[in-house]
Amino acid sequence: MTLGIPMRWRKLIGLIVLLVFIFYWAMLVMTVAIYKLPDNGFIEFVYFLAAGILWALPAGYIIKWMQLPDAE
């Protein structure tokens, strides 16, 4: 579903959304790590590993939307 938006504009919109999303995701991950995680290296490792992988799920949907072919 592209809503009639040309691919060129979808790529620009997607880029901006991705940059904003990644910034706020990183701020959220760091804030939770600072205030909620215990001082345990293994738990921090697992947390940051999971957080580093999980951002790719919504980013993948955005990228998929950006790459949809233009409506004829």
N, C-alpha and C positions, 0 to 999 in steps of 0.2 A: 504494500500500500504506500504509494509515493505521494498521493494527494496532488498529482500534477506538477510537482516540483521537479525541475530539471536536475540531472545528476550533478551538474556543476554547482548548483546552489546547495544540494544535499551534502556534497562534500564539504563545503564551507561551513554549513550549519553543524554538520557532524564533527568537524574539527574543533569548533568552538565548544560544543557540548562536551566532547571528550576532554579537552583541556580543563574546563571548569570541573567536570566530574572527577578527574584524577587529582586535581588540587584539593577538593573537599574530601575525597576519599583518604588522601594522605593525612590531612589534618585530623580527620576522625580517628584513623588508625593510631596516630601518634598520641592523641588525647586519651584514648582508651588505654593505650600502653602505659602512659605516665601515671594515670590516676587509678586504674583498676587492676593491673597485672601485679602479681607478687614478684618479689626480687628473686627470680629463679631463671637461670639462663636457658634451660631446656624449654620451659613454658613460653618464654619470650621468643625463642627460635620457632616453635610450632605456631605461635600466634602470628608472627610476621610472615612465615611461610604461607599460612592459610590466607592472610590478608593480601599477600602479594599475588596469589593465584585467583582469589575471588573477584578482584576488580575486572578481570578479563571477561567474565560472563556478561555483564551489561555492556562492556565495551564491544564485545563481539556482535551483539545485537545492533548496536549503533553502526558499526562498520558494515554489517550485512545490509542494513537499510541504506547506507550511503552508496553501496554498489549495485542496487537494484537498477535494471535497465529502465530507460525513459519510456513513458507511456506513448504509444503511437497515436 
